[in-house]
Amino acid sequence: MTPASSIEQAHRICVEITRTEARNFYYGIRLLPRPRRDALCALYALARRIDDIGDGDLPTDAKLAALAEVRQGLHDLDTSSDPVLVAVADAARRYPVPLDAFGELVDGVEMDVTGRRYETFDELVSYCRCVAGTVGRLCLGIFASRADPAAPRYADTLGIALQQTNILRDIREDLGNGRIYLPQEELDRYGVHLLLDEQGNLVDKDGALAELIVACAERARGWYTDGLRLLPLLDRRSAACTAAMSGIYRHLLETIATDPAAVYGRRLSLTGRQKAVVALRALVGGRG
């Protein structure tokens, strides 16, 4: 049994990781009561570790080996001395955390590592469910919620909506890293061939890429509408956390839909003040 002092220290480490690395999510996470906040930070810290492996500079084989180590660590969770895993184990003892979702997250990151491309939107949804729907379901395990069999689906759907926003925001950055997430059949339909110019900016001479981005943004709005049906099932603080996190990404989506070219040369983000306003609105009962 891990000593209580070690568990407390493990949670402090995870909170600091989240505060430092979760530039968007932490605005929502900090609206939770401390026990749930600490538990969610533990889950975030492990999800971040998995994501960082995929985005790191290691060779492909080394990345796959590191992801395999994560899988083994989850299997040996209760005997681990790793602070992040200690905190995750404690969170799982306190709350109904679907730990299998971490395995799905690893599956999704492996798709990134091996350079998988997506022919159809349905294939992209499967990827988004692994890398983001899982996070929605993990969060739901920490939130205080009313029992409803639809809740996991709503949480999954909201995570997929956020990931669609990420994909649109990061087209340029992902292309520079050799990754394309927009479905090939949609690129072909709009006549888009993704290219960067000499300055590293996306090329869109005839506006076809902008048209595709607007269409993708409109589709993502529907996923938000469906996923946000989760909010009435949550208690006030959990709903505020969810509304704040999703609200930040919905603001980004609307910015992209209004001006698709805004993502051609830079990575969009809200200011700290804008994020704080979204969080405050969520806390007083808005949707961010």
C-alpha positions in Angstrom: 0.0 0.0 0.0 1.5 3.4 -1.0 1.8 5.7 2.0 -0.6 8.6 2.1 2.2 11.1 2.0 3.5 9.6 -1.3 0.0 9.7 -2.8 -0.4 13.3 -1.8 3.0 14.1 -3.3 2.1 12.2 -6.5 -1.1 14.3 -6.8 0.9 17.5 -6.4 3.2 16.5 -9.2 0.2 15.8 -11.5 -1.4 19.1 -10.6 1.8 21.0 -11.5 2.0 19.1 -14.8 -1.6 20.0 -15.6 -1.2 23.7 -14.6 2.0 24.0 -16.7 0.9 21.9 -19.8 -2.9 22.1 -20.0 -3.2 25.6 -21.3 -6.8 25.2 -22.2 -8.1 22.4 -20.0 -6.8 23.8 -16.7 -9.2 26.7 -16.9 -12.0 24.2 -16.6 -10.3 21.7 -14.3 -9.7 24.3 -11.6 -13.5 24.8 -11.3 -13.9 21.3 -9.8 -13.8 20.7 -6.0 -10.2 19.8 -5.0 -10.6 16.0 -4.7 -12.1 15.7 -8.2 -9.6 18.3 -9.5 -6.7 16.3 -8.2 -8.1 13.1 -9.7 -8.6 14.7 -13.1 -5.1 16.2 -13.0 -3.8 12.7 -12.5 -5.6 11.4 -15.5 -4.5 14.4 -17.6 -0.8 13.9 -16.5 -0.9 10.3 -17.8 -2.7 11.3 -21.0 -0.1 14.0 -21.5 2.7 11.5 -21.1 1.1 9.3 -23.8 0.6 12.3 -26.1 4.2 13.5 -25.6 5.6 10.2 -26.6 3.7 10.4 -29.9 4.8 14.0 -30.5 8.4 13.6 -29.4 11.6 13.3 -31.3 12.4 9.6 -30.7 12.6 7.2 -33.7 9.4 5.3 -34.5 10.6 2.0 -32.9 11.5 3.8 -29.7 8.1 5.5 -29.6 6.3 2.3 -30.0 8.4 0.7 -27.3 7.7 3.6 -24.9 3.9 3.2 -25.6 4.2 -0.5 -24.8 5.8 0.5 -21.5 2.8 2.7 -20.8 0.5 -0.3 -21.4 2.5 -2.4 -19.1 2.5 0.3 -16.5 -1.3 0.4 -16.6 -1.3 -3.4 -16.1 0.9 -3.0 -13.0 -0.8 0.1 -11.8 -1.3 -0.9 -8.1 2.4 -1.8 -7.6 4.0 1.2 -9.5 6.2 3.7 -7.8 5.9 6.2 -10.7 4.2 9.3 -9.2 1.8 9.8 -12.2 0.7 6.1 -12.0 0.4 6.3 -8.2 -1.9 9.3 -8.6 -3.9 7.5 -11.3 -4.3 4.4 -9.2 -5.6 6.5 -6.3 -8.0 8.3 -8.6 -9.3 4.9 -9.9 -9.8 3.7 -6.3 -11.9 6.8 -5.5 -13.9 7.2 -8.7 -15.3 4.9 -11.5 -12.5 5.7 -13.9 -12.7 3.6 -17.2 -9.0 2.7 -17.2 -9.4 0.8 -20.4 -9.8 4.1 -22.1 -6.0 4.7 -21.6 -5.4 1.7 -23.8 -7.6 3.2 -26.5 -5.6 6.4 -26.2 -2.4 4.5 -26.7 -4.0 2.9 -29.8 -4.7 6.4 -31.2 -1.2 7.7 -30.6 0.2 4.6 -32.3 -1.8 5.7 -35.3 0.1 9.0 -35.2 3.5 7.3 -34.7 3.0 5.0 -37.7 1.8 7.8 -39.9 -1.7 6.5 -40.6 -3.8 8.5 -43.2 -7.6 8.7 -43.2 -9.5 8.1 -46.4 -13.0 8.9 -45.1 -14.5 10.9 -42.3 -15.7 7.7 -40.6 -12.1 6.6 -40.4 -11.1 9.9 -38.9 -13.9 9.6 -36.3 -12.4 6.3 -35.2 -9.1 8.0 -34.6 -10.7 11.0 -32.8 -12.6 8.6 -30.6 -9.3 7.0 -29.5 -7.3 10.2 -28.9 -10.1 12.4 -27.6 -13.3 10.5 -27.0 -11.4 8.5 -24.4 -10.5 11.7 -22.6 -14.2 12.6 -22.5 -15.0 9.3 -20.9 -12.2 9.5 -18.5 -13.4 12.9 -17.3 -16.9 11.6 -16.9 -15.5 9.0 -14.5 -14.4 11.9 -12.2 -17.4 14.1 -12.6 -20.4 13.9 -10.4 -23.2 12.9 -12.7 -26.7 11.6 -12.8 -26.9 8.0 -13.9 -27.8 7.9 -17.6 -26.8 5.3 -20.2 -26.3 8.0 -22.8 -23.7 9.9 -20.7 -20.6 8.0 -21.9 -21.7 8.6 -25.6 -22.2 12.3 -25.0 -18.8 12.6 -23.3 -17.2 10.6 -26.2 -18.9 12.9 -28.7 -17.8 16.0 -27.0 -14.2 14.8 -27.0 -14.5 14.1 -30.8 -15.8 17.6 -31.3 -12.8 19.1 -29.6 -10.4 16.9 -31.6 -12.0 18.1 -34.9 -11.3 21.7 -33.7 -7.7 20.7 -33.0 -7.3 19.3 -36.5 -8.6 22.4 -38.1 -6.4 24.7 -36.0 -3.3 22.6 -36.5 -3.4 21.8 -40.3 -0.3 23.8 -40.9 1.7 22.5 -37.9 0.6 18.9 -38.6 1.6 19.1 -42.3 5.0 20.4 -41.3 5.4 17.3 -39.2 4.3 15.0 -42.0 0.8 14.4 -40.7 -2.5 15.0 -42.6 -5.8 14.3 -40.7 -8.3 15.8 -43.2 -9.9 12.8 -45.0 -8.5 12.2 -48.4 -11.9 11.9 -50.1 -12.8 15.4 -48.8 -9.5 16.8 -50.0 -10.2 15.3 -53.4 -13.8 16.6 -53.4 -12.7 20.2 -52.8 -9.6 19.9 -55.1 -7.2 20.6 -52.2 -3.6 19.5 -52.2 -2.0 20.6 -48.9 1.2 22.5 -49.4 3.4 24.9 -47.4 5.2 27.8 -49.1 8.8 28.7 -48.4 7.8 30.6 -45.2 6.0 27.5 -43.9 2.5 28.9 -44.5 -0.4 27.0 -46.0 -1.0 27.6 -49.7 -4.6 28.3 -50.8 -4.5 30.1 -54.2 -8.1 29.4 -55.2 -9.8 29.4 -51.8 -10.7 25.7 -51.9 -8.9 24.9 -48.6 -10.9 27.7 -47.0 -14.2 26.2 -48.3 -13.2 22.8 -46.9 -12.4 24.3 -43.5 -15.7 26.1 -43.3 -17.6 22.9 -44.2 -15.6 20.9 -41.6 -16.3 23.6 -39.0 -20.0 23.4 -39.7 -19.9 19.6 -39.2 -18.0 20.0 -35.9 -20.7 22.3 -34.6 -23.1 19.4 -34.8 -20.8 17.3 -32.7 -20.7 20.0 -30.1 -24.5 20.3 -30.0 -24.8 16.5 -29.5 -22.0 16.3 -26.9 -23.1 19.2 -24.8 -26.3 17.2 -24.0 -24.0 15.9 -21.3 -24.2 19.1 -19.3 -27.7 18.6 -17.7 -26.5 15.2 -16.4 -23.7 16.7 -14.4 -23.6 18.5 -11.1 -23.0 22.3 -11.2 -19.2 22.2 -10.8 -18.7 19.3 -13.2 -20.9 21.0 -15.7 -19.0 24.3 -15.3 -15.7 22.4 -15.9 -17.0 20.8 -19.0 -18.6 24.0 -20.3 -15.4 25.9 -19.8 -13.2 23.3 -21.5 -15.5 22.9 -24.5 -16.3 26.7 -24.6 -12.6 27.5 -25.2 -12.5 25.1 -28.2 -15.9 26.3 -29.5 -14.5 29.9 -29.5 -11.5 28.7 -31.5 -13.8 26.8 -33.9 -15.9 29.9 -34.6 -12.8 32.0 -35.2 -11.6 29.5 -37.7 -15.0 29.3 -39.4 -15.2 33.1 -39.7 -11.6 33.4 -41.0 -10.1 30.1 -42.2 -7.0 31.8 -43.4 -6.2 32.6 -39.8 -4.7 29.1 -39.4 -2.5 29.3 -42.6 0.4 31.0 -40.9 0.1 30.6 -37.1 -1.4 28.5 -34.4 -4.6 30.1 -33.0 -5.2 30.4 -29.3 -7.4 32.5 -27.0 -5.7 35.0 -24.6 -5.6 34.2 -20.9 -8.3 36.9 -20.4 -10.5 35.3 -23.0 -10.1 31.9 -21.4 -10.9 33.3 -18.0 -14.1 34.9 -19.3 -15.2 31.6 -20.8 -14.5 29.9 -17.5 -16.4 32.5 -15.5 -19.4 32.3 -17.8 -19.4 28.5 -17.4 -19.3 28.8 -13.6 -22.4 31.1 -13.5 -24.3 28.8 -15.7 -23.5 29.6 -19.3 -22.1 27.2 -21.9 -18.8 29.1 -22.4 
